[in-house]
Amino acid sequence: MVVDILAALGEPTRLAVMQLLWEEGELCACQLIPRLDATQSRVSRHMQVLKQAGLVTDRRDAQRVLYSINPTLAPEVRDILGSVMAAAGAAERRVA
């Protein structure tokens, strides 16, 4: 399970998605597409991987699909995710 989570987070676009969801909460695909500079199909593919890893959930709101971090993540998985998000944020600050 940990390997699946880290593998899902190992791709830069998926890591960026998780950072956005971690910092901002629920977002729709229409908000992710321009912020990631990605096509709708590319975002959908990445979201599917994150869903399969159990990291995100989605819900329909009329014609929009809203994504959020899975609220039922086990505490140890949430800790791993928090550590990855902190490390990614620190790396961004060093580059900037």
Backbone bond lengths (Angstrom), bond angles and torsions (degrees), N, CA, C in turn:
res aa  C-N    CA-C-N  psi(-1)  N-CA   C-N-CA  omega(-1)  CA-C   N-CA-C  phi
1 M - - - 1.454 - - 1.532 110.75 -
2 V 1.325 118.38 -46.44 1.461 121.39 179.50 1.522 109.96 -61.90
3 V 1.325 116.74 -39.38 1.467 120.55 179.48 1.524 109.90 -63.07
4 D 1.333 118.04 -42.09 1.468 121.39 178.59 1.523 111.09 -62.11
5 I 1.313 116.48 -40.53 1.470 121.18 -179.44 1.525 110.10 -66.10
6 L 1.330 116.30 -47.95 1.456 119.48 -179.63 1.522 111.49 -66.20
7 A 1.321 117.29 -35.59 1.465 120.39 177.11 1.525 110.03 -64.31
8 A 1.332 116.48 -41.95 1.465 119.99 178.70 1.518 111.19 -63.76
9 L 1.322 117.29 -37.33 1.458 121.57 -178.83 1.520 112.94 -81.85
10 G 1.324 117.08 -10.26 1.456 121.37 -176.86 1.512 114.59 -75.08
11 E 1.307 118.05 -9.51 1.465 122.14 179.57 1.528 107.31 -95.66
12 P 1.330 119.10 129.76 1.476 121.22 -173.45 1.526 115.27 -56.80
13 T 1.313 118.46 -38.94 1.472 119.33 -179.47 1.518 110.52 -67.64
14 R 1.325 117.13 -42.39 1.463 119.53 179.11 1.529 111.11 -66.66
15 L 1.316 117.00 -36.61 1.463 119.80 176.12 1.527 109.95 -63.56
16 A 1.328 116.79 -41.17 1.477 120.87 178.14 1.526 110.83 -63.13
17 V 1.323 117.10 -40.67 1.472 120.82 177.11 1.517 109.59 -59.96
18 M 1.323 116.41 -47.73 1.455 120.00 -177.88 1.531 111.43 -64.52
19 Q 1.324 117.42 -36.29 1.464 119.97 176.56 1.527 110.38 -62.78
20 L 1.328 116.82 -43.88 1.463 119.90 178.88 1.517 111.22 -62.10
21 L 1.325 116.97 -46.11 1.466 120.49 -179.85 1.529 110.84 -66.23
22 W 1.317 117.46 -37.36 1.465 122.39 -179.96 1.530 110.30 -63.92
23 E 1.330 115.61 -42.32 1.463 120.49 -175.90 1.525 113.24 -83.15
24 E 1.338 116.77 -34.33 1.461 119.40 -170.55 1.517 114.90 -113.39
25 G 1.306 117.55 -13.57 1.457 120.00 -178.42 1.521 111.14 86.39
26 E 1.287 116.43 -148.87 1.466 122.59 -174.22 1.527 111.95 -64.09
27 L 1.326 115.29 131.13 1.470 121.81 177.51 1.523 109.25 -136.37
28 C 1.316 115.09 149.30 1.461 118.82 176.30 1.532 109.17 -91.92
29 A 1.317 114.53 160.42 1.463 120.10 179.11 1.524 110.00 -56.88
30 C 1.323 117.08 -35.59 1.465 120.29 -178.90 1.531 111.85 -64.98
31 Q 1.323 118.30 -22.81 1.465 121.65 175.55 1.529 110.96 -85.48
32 L 1.314 116.62 -31.62 1.462 120.81 -178.83 1.522 112.24 -73.55
33 I 1.307 117.20 -38.95 1.473 121.94 -173.89 1.532 111.85 -54.77
34 P 1.323 120.31 -54.66 1.470 118.55 -178.81 1.530 113.30 -70.10
35 R 1.312 117.06 -33.02 1.466 119.57 -177.96 1.521 112.00 -71.49
36 L 1.323 116.39 -25.94 1.463 120.71 177.97 1.521 111.36 -96.45
37 D 1.334 116.14 -6.52 1.462 121.57 -174.95 1.527 109.81 52.48
38 A 1.330 114.75 51.72 1.464 121.51 -175.65 1.520 109.97 -131.64
39 T 1.307 115.59 159.28 1.465 120.25 176.20 1.525 109.79 -78.15
40 Q 1.313 115.22 163.66 1.461 120.68 178.72 1.523 110.62 -61.30
41 S 1.322 117.87 -41.59 1.463 120.11 -178.16 1.532 111.10 -67.08
42 R 1.320 116.91 -37.27 1.467 120.48 178.57 1.524 110.58 -65.79
43 V 1.321 117.09 -44.42 1.465 120.54 178.06 1.524 109.66 -62.34
44 S 1.312 117.37 -42.42 1.468 120.81 179.58 1.526 111.49 -60.33
45 R 1.325 116.75 -42.56 1.469 120.59 178.96 1.528 110.76 -62.23
46 H 1.323 116.33 -44.96 1.461 119.54 -179.68 1.528 111.31 -66.62
47 M 1.306 117.15 -38.50 1.459 120.11 179.34 1.526 110.56 -65.73
48 Q 1.306 116.92 -35.38 1.470 120.63 177.83 1.529 110.52 -62.64
49 V 1.328 117.14 -42.50 1.465 120.95 178.09 1.538 110.24 -62.63
50 L 1.328 116.49 -44.24 1.464 120.23 179.75 1.529 111.46 -65.26
51 K 1.322 116.89 -36.60 1.464 120.53 176.28 1.519 110.85 -66.50
52 Q 1.339 117.26 -43.55 1.458 120.67 -179.94 1.527 111.48 -63.70
53 A 1.321 116.76 -31.81 1.468 120.89 177.14 1.524 111.15 -76.98
54 G 1.331 117.34 -8.21 1.456 121.79 178.94 1.513 114.14 82.49
55 L 1.332 117.15 11.96 1.460 120.74 -176.34 1.524 113.79 -84.36
56 V 1.318 117.81 -30.30 1.459 120.53 -178.40 1.526 110.70 -128.82
57 T 1.308 114.15 157.92 1.458 121.81 172.09 1.522 107.32 -123.56
58 D 1.303 115.46 162.26 1.462 119.63 176.95 1.517 109.54 -134.22
59 R 1.317 114.06 158.70 1.466 120.32 174.63 1.513 108.08 -149.10
60 R 1.295 114.47 150.47 1.458 120.43 178.89 1.519 109.51 -90.09
61 D 1.320 114.78 138.23 1.456 122.00 172.95 1.520 105.14 -132.15
62 A 1.313 115.13 96.76 1.466 121.32 -172.80 1.531 108.34 58.88
63 Q 1.330 117.17 -113.99 1.460 119.34 -178.06 1.519 113.22 -100.23
64 R 1.314 116.38 0.33 1.461 120.05 -179.79 1.527 110.20 -97.07
65 V 1.324 115.43 150.77 1.459 121.65 171.17 1.521 106.63 -109.82
66 L 1.322 115.50 123.11 1.457 121.96 -178.67 1.519 109.33 -105.39
67 Y 1.326 115.83 133.34 1.455 122.25 -178.25 1.519 110.08 -113.66
68 S 1.321 115.79 145.70 1.458 120.82 174.92 1.526 108.83 -150.32
69 I 1.314 115.01 163.02 1.458 119.39 175.42 1.521 107.61 -66.44
70 N 1.308 115.30 137.06 1.460 121.69 -177.25 1.531 109.96 -57.81
71 P 1.337 117.48 116.89 1.466 119.82 -177.47 1.528 112.87 -71.53
72 T 1.326 117.51 -13.04 1.461 120.54 -178.36 1.534 112.67 -100.21
73 L 1.344 116.59 17.63 1.463 119.00 176.98 1.524 109.71 -58.83
74 A 1.308 115.28 138.92 1.462 119.73 175.61 1.528 108.65 -62.48
75 P 1.312 117.99 148.58 1.467 120.50 -178.22 1.529 113.20 -54.14
76 E 1.321 117.60 -39.64 1.463 118.94 -179.53 1.530 111.57 -68.64
77 V 1.333 117.30 -31.90 1.466 120.62 176.68 1.521 109.49 -71.16
78 R 1.326 117.03 -41.47 1.468 120.92 176.63 1.528 110.17 -61.24
79 D 1.330 117.48 -37.74 1.466 120.95 176.90 1.527 111.27 -63.98
80 I 1.333 116.73 -43.73 1.471 121.11 177.74 1.523 109.27 -60.49
81 L 1.333 115.66 -47.30 1.460 120.46 -179.10 1.528 110.68 -61.22
82 G 1.317 116.79 -43.01 1.456 120.53 178.41 1.524 111.80 -61.56
83 S 1.316 117.00 -39.95 1.471 120.80 178.46 1.521 111.01 -65.85
84 V 1.320 116.72 -42.07 1.469 120.38 178.82 1.523 110.07 -64.91
85 M 1.322 117.83 -42.20 1.465 121.21 179.76 1.531 110.54 -64.40
86 A 1.333 117.20 -40.61 1.465 120.45 178.61 1.526 110.72 -64.83
87 A 1.335 116.60 -42.92 1.464 120.39 179.89 1.523 110.83 -65.95
88 A 1.317 117.45 -41.45 1.465 120.92 179.26 1.522 110.45 -64.86
89 G 1.314 117.50 -40.63 1.467 120.82 177.87 1.513 111.79 -64.41
90 A 1.335 116.30 -41.14 1.461 119.84 178.59 1.518 111.14 -64.81
91 A 1.323 117.09 -39.15 1.477 120.77 178.84 1.517 110.31 -64.58
92 E 1.332 117.67 -39.80 1.472 121.10 178.31 1.523 111.02 -63.72
93 R 1.313 116.61 -41.35 1.466 120.04 -179.33 1.522 111.35 -66.00
94 R 1.326 117.67 -34.75 1.470 120.86 178.14 1.525 111.01 -67.95
95 V 1.334 116.46 -35.07 1.475 120.82 -178.64 1.520 110.01 -74.34
96 A 1.308 117.66 -36.81 1.478 122.03 -175.94 1.471 113.92 -72.80
